[in-house]
Amino acid sequence: MAKWTAFPYADKAYAYTAATLKKNWDRLHRGDCEPFPKEAKVQDAWIAYHAGEFETAAELGLKAGTPGYNAADKAICIYANYLEKSAAKKLKLYEEVAARCEALQKKEPGNFNAYYLHAYALGRYSQGISIVKALSQGLGGKVKSSLEQALKLEPRHADAHIALGTYHAEIIDKVGGLIGSMTYGAKSETGIAHFAKALKLNPDSAIARIEYANGMIMLLGQAKMKDAEKLYQEAAKCKPADAMERLDVELAKSELED
């Protein structure tokens, strides 16, 4: 297997120890509400993840067994989304994560991130093959179901709110409001409400602002362009606490430059 693309913004600020990881855990996981792991091996996987050592995080997480799956799967998803250049490899990674999450859901039905990461992987996979094609394969319903289950188990899950907002926005953008509502249960006001809730739950989040901006344009059109640009400007000024957040901030900066 080819070596993974390295995280391009390595920074000592993202290098946590077991002690500093625990101290900063609430801030680092305000978006996904992941519980602090008891196992040292799983802590090591998360330390690698936050530093941007995604391949190492995936290896350590998988080696630790089911307690490490969320760390591994999140590392794989973030790597695939931001750094992997091969479209085929991205899809393969997302498929692997989705399958592993489905197995974890059966074993640990209360593991809300097994549902969130399942939805994330399937959602990104859907974007990779086209939303319309994904809908024809029934993937939209699976994404929505997993996100709703994640929020049922953990209502404060800001990242799940972001993803559900994106679900509503992309459905309406691709098939229109009437079909989106009648066939897929997608509604503009519901999408906007999820984005707003995510930002309230995680006010330091760059990605919440980026996806809110994107969703706003999809749902409400060019009339909201100035509001969307403001959200991107705010995202670019967010202070990242780890590698993933740095990737989000850099994404916002690059979009503003285009």
N, C-alpha and C positions, 0 to 999 in steps of 0.2 A: 504494500500500500504506500502511495506517495506521501511524503511528509506534508503536514498541513502548513499553510501559509502563516507566517509569524505575525503576531499582533504588532502593528507598526508604531505604537505610541508607548512603549515600555516606560514606566515611571515608578520611582521608589515609593511614591505616594500610594500605589496600588498593591504594594508588597506587605501583606499582613502576616503576623505570626499567630500562633494559637491564641495567645492572650489578647492581642489587638483585634483579632477577628471577632472574638466574643464581645469585646467592648463596643465594637462598631456594628455588630450584627443587625440591630434594629434599623439602623440607617441604611445599611447595605441591602436589606431585604424588606424594606418598606413596600416595595412594589409587589413582591410575590408571597410575603408572609411566611416564608419557609421557616420551620422551627430550627433552632440551633441544634446541630447534630451532637450526639453523645460520643460517637465513635471517632477516635483520633484519625483514622484513615479517611473518614468522610470529611472531617475538618480539613485535612490536607488537600482533598479534592477541591473543596471550596476556596481554599487559599490560592491554589493554582488558577482556578476560574477567575477570581477577582483580579489576579495579576495579569490576566490575558494569556495565560499558558493553557489554551483551550484543549489542545491535544493531550497534554499531561492530565488535565482535570478529567477528561473523558476516560482515560485509561485508569486513573486512580478510582474514580467513581464506580466504574464497571467492576473493577477488581474487588471493591468493597461489598459487592452484592447489592441486594435491593435497597439497603439504607443509603447507598451512594448513587442510585439511579437518577434521582432528581438533579444532582450536581452534574453527573455525566451528560444527561439529556439536555440540560440547559446550556452547558458548554458547547455541545454539538450544534444545537439550534442557533446560538449566537454566532458561532464560527461560520456555519453554513450561510447564514443570512448576510453577514458583513464581509467575510474574508475569502470564502471559497469562490474561485473563479469558474470552475466547471459546472455548467448547468446540470449535467447528468449526475455528477457527484452530489450536488446539493439535494436533488430529488431522492437519491438513494439514502442519504443521511437522514432526511426527513421521514422517509418510509421506515427506517430502522427505529427511529425514536418513537414514532406513532405505534409501532408494533410492541415495543417494550413498554410503553405507557399503558396499552390495553391489558397487557399481562399484569402490570403492577396494580391497575385498578381492580382486577379480580382478586388479587392477593391482599390489597390494602384499600378497601372501598372508601375509607375516610381520608385518603391521601389526596388532598385537593390539587396539589401540583402535578399529580399523575394525570389529572383531567386537563389542567391548564396547558401543560406541555404537550399533551396529545393534540389539543386544539391548535396550539402554536405551530406544531410540526405540520399538521394537516392544512392549516391556513396558508403557511408559506408554500407548501407543496401545491396547493390550489393556485396560488399566484404564479407559480412556476409553469404550470400546464395551461393556464388561463382560467379565470373564474367561471366563465360560461361552461367550459368543458368539465370543470370540477363539479359544478351544480348538476350537470347531466349524469354524473357518476354518484350523486348522492352525498358528496363530501360536505356540502354546506350544512346539511342537517346534523352531521356528526360533529362539526366544529361548534355549532350553536349549542348542541346538547351537552358537550363536554364543558363549554364555558359556563353554561347555566348551572351545571352540577358543581363546578369549582366555586362559583359564587354562592351557591346554596350551602356548601360546606364552610366557606370562608368569605363572608360578605365584604370584608375590608381588602380583598385582593384587587389592588389598583390595576395591575397588569391584565387581569381578566376583564375588568371594565373597559380598558383600552381596546382589547381584542374584540370584545362584543360590540363596541362602538364601531370598530372597523368592519365587522361583519355586516352590520346594518348598512353602513355607507357603501361598501363595495357591491352588495346585492342591488341596492337601489340604483347605483351608478351604472350597473351592467344591464339590468332588466327593467328598470323603471319602477316608479312608486307603486302603481297598481298591482302589477304582477309580483313585485317584491313583497308587498304586504299580504296579498291573498295566498301566494304559494309558499313563501319562505318566512313569513312573519316579520319582515323587515320594515321598520318605520323610521322616518327622519328624526322625529322628536325623541324616540327611544335611543337612537344612536348618539345624538347630541348630549342627552342626559348621562349616558355612560361615560363619555369623554369628560364631561364636567365633574362627574363623581370621581373619576380616576385622578384628576388634577387636585381635587380637594383632599383625597386620601394621601397623595404623594406629591406635595407642592414643589419638591426639588427636581422632579422628573423632566428631563429633556424629551424623552420619547413620548410621554403623555402629551406634550405640547405639539410635537411633530405630527403624531397621528391625529390629534384633534384638528390641527390645521388642514391636513389632507382630507380628513372626513368632512370637515366643514365645506370645503370646496365641492366635494362629491355630492353632498346632500343639499347644499344651499346655493351653489353656483358662484360665479365670478363676483357677485355683489359682496361676497364675504372675503375677497382677496386681501384687503387691507388688514382685516382681523387675523387672517391666516399668516400674513407676513409678520405681524406683531408677535404671534406665537412662535414663529421660527426664530425671530430675533431674541426672544426670551430664552428659547432652547439653546441657542448658540452661546449664551452668557451663563448657563448653568455650570456649577462647579462639580465635575465628575468625582465620584468617590471610588470608582473602580474602572476596569477596562471596558466593560459593556457601556457604562455611562459615557466614557470618553468617546467611544465609537458613535454614540448617539449625538453628542455635541459636535463632533467632526462632520457628521452627516448634515446637521443643521447648517453649519458654516458653509459647506460645499453647495447646498441648495440655495443659500443666499447669494453666493458668488455667481451662480448660473444666470 
